[in-house]
Amino acid sequence: MDILQGHIEKIDKEGIAALDKIHGVERLELIKFSSDVVSAYGEVFRANRAIIVDERLLPFSREHIKTALKIQFHSFAFKREVEAMEDIARAYTGLSRFQHIEDNDRPFLEELNNISVPKTDLFEHKKESAEFSEQERIFLESFQAFSSYVAKVETEKEKLRQDFACFIRGFAGSEKAEVKGN
């Protein structure tokens, strides 16, 4: 595992081009490991449909999952499996759903992920004397916490999109260089 870990760290730092320098049994082990990581992540992803999911449910570190997804994308690209490549890209940005959730926010987020918005229009103009119902008050308190997590998800999703786009540009560049070299 030490050699495998070294390869993973090298790919994390140097990008997917480092994968091209790994051959033989070590490459096969790395591809198997990435397949296992992506499979485990996929199970957790599909099992948790909430907008915001506790990152502690991830089966591996975020960085290992990102690297494994890139390795899988690389493999699918050489096979020209476009649908699989698109799935990998979605799974990569889908990591944004997995956030560190503060313990005191957990009950609110779980409730919001499981219930619908109250049937009243909370944002309609209320008379000065009108007060929120207990359900409305609880929802609004929960919604504030939920909104802050949604903002985190969206911010991270954009960073992941940019990271993956950079990876694809680098991969496309290395692929062109390889074609020119042959």
C-alpha positions as CSV (number, residue, x, y, z in Angstrom):
1,M,0.0,0.0,0.0
2,D,3.0,2.3,0.6
3,I,3.9,2.3,-3.1
4,L,0.3,2.7,-4.1
5,Q,0.0,5.6,-1.7
6,G,3.1,7.2,-3.2
7,H,1.6,6.9,-6.7
8,I,-1.7,8.4,-5.5
9,E,0.1,11.4,-3.9
10,K,2.2,11.8,-7.0
11,I,-0.9,11.9,-9.2
12,D,-2.5,14.3,-6.7
13,K,0.5,16.7,-7.1
14,E,1.5,16.3,-10.7
15,G,-1.8,15.5,-12.3
16,I,-2.8,12.6,-14.5
17,A,0.4,12.8,-16.5
18,A,2.0,11.0,-13.6
19,L,-0.2,8.0,-14.3
20,D,1.5,7.6,-17.7
21,K,4.8,7.0,-15.9
22,I,3.4,4.1,-13.9
23,H,3.6,0.7,-15.6
24,G,3.1,-3.0,-15.0
25,V,1.6,-4.5,-11.9
26,E,1.7,-1.1,-10.0
27,R,-0.4,0.5,-12.7
28,L,-2.9,-2.4,-12.6
29,E,-3.1,-2.1,-8.8
30,L,-3.6,1.7,-9.0
31,I,-6.4,1.2,-11.6
32,K,-8.0,-1.5,-9.4
33,F,-7.8,0.8,-6.3
34,S,-9.3,3.7,-8.2
35,S,-12.1,1.4,-9.4
36,D,-12.8,0.3,-5.9
37,V,-12.8,3.9,-4.6
38,V,-15.1,5.1,-7.3
39,S,-17.5,2.2,-6.8
40,A,-17.6,2.8,-3.0
41,Y,-18.2,6.5,-3.6
42,G,-20.9,5.7,-6.1
43,E,-22.7,3.6,-3.6
44,V,-22.7,6.4,-1.0
45,F,-23.6,9.0,-3.6
46,R,-26.6,7.0,-4.8
47,A,-27.7,6.1,-1.3
48,N,-27.8,9.7,-0.2
49,R,-30.0,11.9,-2.4
50,A,-30.1,14.9,0.0
51,I,-28.8,18.2,-1.2
52,I,-26.3,18.3,1.6
53,V,-24.7,15.1,2.9
54,D,-22.4,14.7,5.9
55,E,-18.8,14.3,4.5
56,R,-18.2,11.7,7.2
57,L,-20.2,9.3,5.0
58,L,-17.5,9.4,2.3
59,P,-15.8,6.0,2.1
60,F,-12.4,7.6,1.4
61,S,-10.8,11.0,1.7
62,R,-12.0,13.7,-0.7
63,E,-8.6,13.9,-2.3
64,H,-8.4,10.1,-2.9
65,I,-11.9,10.1,-4.5
66,K,-10.9,13.0,-6.8
67,T,-7.8,11.2,-7.9
68,A,-9.6,8.0,-8.4
69,L,-12.3,9.7,-10.5
70,K,-9.5,11.3,-12.6
71,I,-7.9,7.9,-13.1
72,Q,-11.2,6.4,-14.2
73,F,-11.9,9.3,-16.5
74,H,-8.4,8.7,-18.1
75,S,-9.2,5.0,-18.6
76,F,-12.6,5.8,-20.2
77,A,-11.2,8.5,-22.4
78,F,-8.8,6.0,-24.0
79,K,-11.7,3.7,-24.6
80,R,-13.7,6.6,-26.0
81,E,-16.6,5.8,-23.5
82,V,-18.2,9.2,-23.6
83,E,-21.2,8.4,-21.3
84,A,-18.9,7.0,-18.7
85,M,-16.7,10.1,-18.9
86,E,-19.7,12.3,-18.4
87,D,-20.8,10.2,-15.4
88,I,-17.3,10.7,-13.9
89,A,-17.4,14.4,-14.4
90,R,-20.8,14.6,-12.7
91,A,-19.6,12.5,-9.8
92,Y,-16.6,14.8,-9.5
93,T,-18.7,17.9,-9.1
94,G,-21.1,15.9,-7.0
95,L,-18.5,15.8,-4.3
96,S,-19.7,19.3,-3.4
97,R,-22.8,17.8,-1.8
98,F,-20.6,16.3,0.9
99,Q,-19.9,18.9,3.5
100,H,-18.7,19.1,7.1
101,I,-21.9,19.5,9.1
102,E,-21.7,21.0,12.5
103,D,-23.4,18.7,15.1
104,N,-25.9,21.4,16.1
105,D,-27.0,21.8,12.5
106,R,-27.5,18.1,11.8
107,P,-31.1,17.8,13.1
108,F,-32.2,20.8,11.0
109,L,-30.5,19.6,7.9
110,E,-31.9,16.1,8.2
111,E,-35.4,17.5,8.7
112,L,-35.0,19.9,5.7
113,N,-33.7,17.1,3.6
114,N,-36.8,15.0,4.5
115,I,-39.7,17.4,4.6
116,S,-41.2,19.9,2.2
117,V,-41.6,23.6,2.6
118,P,-44.6,24.6,4.7
119,K,-47.7,25.1,2.7
120,T,-47.9,28.8,3.6
121,D,-46.1,31.5,1.7
122,L,-43.5,32.6,4.2
123,F,-42.3,35.5,2.1
124,E,-45.6,37.1,1.4
125,H,-46.2,40.5,3.0
126,K,-47.4,40.0,6.6
127,K,-49.4,42.5,8.5
128,E,-47.4,44.1,11.3
129,S,-49.4,42.4,14.0
130,A,-49.2,38.9,12.3
131,E,-46.7,36.5,13.8
132,F,-45.2,33.4,12.3
133,S,-46.7,30.1,13.3
134,E,-44.5,27.7,15.2
135,Q,-44.0,25.6,12.0
136,E,-43.0,28.7,10.1
137,R,-40.6,29.9,12.8
138,I,-38.9,26.5,13.0
139,F,-38.7,26.3,9.2
140,L,-37.1,29.8,9.0
141,E,-34.5,29.0,11.6
142,S,-33.7,25.8,9.9
143,F,-33.7,27.5,6.5
144,Q,-30.9,29.9,7.5
145,A,-28.6,27.0,8.4
146,F,-29.6,25.2,5.3
147,S,-28.9,28.2,3.1
148,S,-25.4,28.6,4.5
149,Y,-24.7,25.0,3.6
150,V,-26.2,25.4,0.1
151,A,-23.9,28.3,-0.4
152,K,-20.9,26.1,0.6
153,V,-22.1,23.4,-1.8
154,E,-22.4,25.9,-4.7
155,T,-19.0,27.4,-4.0
156,E,-17.3,24.1,-3.9
157,K,-19.1,22.8,-6.9
158,E,-17.7,25.7,-8.9
159,K,-14.2,25.0,-7.6
160,L,-14.6,21.4,-8.6
161,R,-15.9,22.3,-12.0
162,Q,-12.8,24.5,-12.5
163,D,-10.5,21.8,-11.2
164,F,-11.9,19.2,-13.5
165,A,-11.9,21.5,-16.5
166,C,-8.2,22.2,-15.8
167,F,-7.6,18.5,-15.6
168,I,-9.4,17.9,-18.9
169,R,-7.4,20.7,-20.6
170,G,-4.2,19.1,-19.3
171,F,-5.3,15.7,-20.3
172,A,-6.3,16.9,-23.8
173,G,-2.9,18.6,-24.1
174,S,-1.0,15.5,-23.1
175,E,-3.1,13.5,-25.5
176,K,-2.3,15.9,-28.4
177,A,1.4,15.8,-27.5
178,E,1.3,12.0,-27.6
179,V,-0.3,12.0,-31.0
180,K,2.3,14.5,-32.4
181,G,5.1,12.4,-30.9
182,N,4.0,9.2,-32.7
